[in-house]
Amino acid sequence: MKVEQIVVGPLQVNCYVAYDEKSLDALVIDPGDEPDKILKFIKSKNLKVSHIICTHAHFDHTGGIAVLRERTGAKVTLHIDDLEIYSRVESQGAIWGFRVVQPPHPDLFLRDGEEIMAGEVKLTVMHTPGHSPGGICLVSDGLIFTGDTVFAGSIGRTDFYGGSIDALKVSFKKVLSFPPRTKLLPGHGNWTTVEDEWQQNFFVHEL
C-alpha cells in the first residue's frame, strides 16, 4: 500500500489517498477541502477511487466530498452514529465562518470490524467514538489512520456536539494497544507512533 498525504483547507486537514500501485485502485480518506488538489494527485497516478471514507463527519474533514464524488463516482462511507452531524456539514461550516458544500447522502455505513478493500489495500474499521459519536480509525498492517482521535502529543476535542471524554479514553486505549512501532497517521499534524504517544501524549496520564 502506498499512502499520499495531502494537507487541505484553512484548518490544515490531512487527507490521505491509500492506493495499490499494481491495480491503481484507491481509497480517499477525509477529503475536507480543496478537491481539485486531491483530484490532481489522483489523475497524476491514474488512480481509480472506489470509496471516500470519513473518519468522522465534521465539516473540515468532509467539505470536499461533493465534488470528489461527482468527479470519481466513489461511494461515500462513514459510521452511522455520525449521520446527524454529517447532515449538518454546511451549517457547521457557516458557524465557523466557512462556506462548505453539503455532501451527498452516504452510500454505505461502516461497522466496527468491517474491511474496506481496494486492490491489495485492506483497511479495517475500528469504531473510536469520543471526538464524535461515529468516529473511526482505519487499521492496516503497521499503521493506523487515526482521524481526530489521536494526534502527535494530543487528542481530539470533546467539547463539540456528541463529544465524550469518557468514550475518548476507551478509544485512546484501543489505539495505544497496538504494537509500539505502529505508525499513526492523524487528521491534523505530523505522524507519530504508538510508542511515542505512550511517552509524550498528555492524555496517557488521564487514563
VENPEBEL-V393581 format. One record per backbone hydrogen bond with DSSP energy under -0.5 kcal/mol. CO is the residue of the C=O (numbers start at 0). NH is the residue of the N-H. E is the energy in kcal/mol with one decimal. If there is no record, write none. Layout:
# VENPEBEL-V393581
((CO	NH	E) (CO	NH	E))
This chain:
# VENPEBEL-V393581
((1	18	-2.7) (3	5	-0.5) (3	16	-2.5) (5	14	-2.6) (7	12	-2.5) (8	11	-1.8) (11	188	-0.5) (12	7	-2.8) (12	14	-0.9) (14	5	-3.5) (15	17	-0.6) (15	28	-3.3) (16	3	-2.4) (16	18	-0.5) (17	26	-2.7) (18	1	-2.7) (18	20	-0.6) (19	23	-2.4) (23	47	-3.0) (24	19	-2.4) (25	49	-2.4) (25	50	-0.8) (26	17	-2.4) (26	28	-0.5) (27	29	-0.5) (27	52	-3.2) (28	15	-2.1) (29	31	-2.0) (30	63	-2.1) (31	62	-0.6) (33	36	-0.9) (33	37	-1.4) (34	38	-3.0) (35	39	-1.9) (36	40	-1.2) (37	41	-2.2) (38	42	-2.8) (39	43	-1.8) (40	44	-1.3) (41	46	-2.4) (42	45	-0.8) (46	48	-0.6) (47	25	-2.6) (47	49	-0.6) (49	74	-2.5) (50	27	-2.4) (50	52	-0.6) (51	76	-2.8) (52	29	-2.6) (52	54	-0.6) (54	135	-2.6) (57	60	-2.2) (57	61	-0.7) (58	61	-0.8) (58	62	-1.6) (61	64	-1.7) (62	100	-0.5) (63	67	-1.9) (64	68	-3.2) (65	69	-1.9) (66	70	-2.3) (67	71	-2.1) (68	72	-2.8) (74	51	-3.2) (75	106	-2.2) (75	107	-2.0) (76	53	-2.3) (77	109	-2.4) (78	81	-2.0) (79	82	-2.0) (81	85	-2.7) (82	86	-2.3) (84	87	-1.5) (85	88	-1.5) (87	91	-2.5) (88	92	-2.3) (89	93	-1.8) (90	94	-2.0) (91	95	-1.3) (92	97	-3.3) (93	96	-1.2) (97	99	-0.7) (107	77	-1.3) (109	79	-0.6) (110	113	-2.2) (113	124	-3.2) (115	122	-2.5) (117	120	-2.2) (120	117	-2.1) (122	115	-3.0) (123	138	-2.8) (124	112	-3.3) (125	136	-2.6) (129	163	-2.7) (131	129	-1.3) (131	134	-1.3) (134	127	-2.8) (136	125	-2.6) (136	138	-0.5) (137	144	-2.8) (138	123	-2.6) (139	141	-0.6) (139	142	-1.2) (141	182	-2.8) (142	139	-2.8) (143	145	-0.8) (143	184	-3.1) (144	137	-2.2) (145	148	-2.4) (146	186	-3.4) (148	155	-0.9) (150	152	-0.8) (150	153	-1.0) (152	201	-1.0) (153	150	-2.2) (159	162	-2.3) (163	167	-2.0) (164	168	-1.8) (165	169	-1.4) (166	170	-2.2) (167	171	-3.0) (168	172	-1.9) (169	173	-1.8) (170	174	-2.1) (171	175	-2.4) (172	176	-0.6) (173	176	-1.0) (174	177	-1.3) (178	181	-2.2) (179	194	-2.9) (181	193	-1.8) (182	143	-2.5) (182	184	-0.5) (183	185	-0.7) (183	191	-2.1) (184	145	-1.7) (184	146	-0.7) (186	13	-3.0) (191	183	-3.1) (192	196	-2.1) (193	197	-1.9) (194	198	-1.1) (195	199	-2.5) (196	200	-1.9) (199	201	-0.5) (200	203	-1.7) (201	204	-1.3) (202	205	-1.9) (202	206	-0.5) (203	206	-1.1))
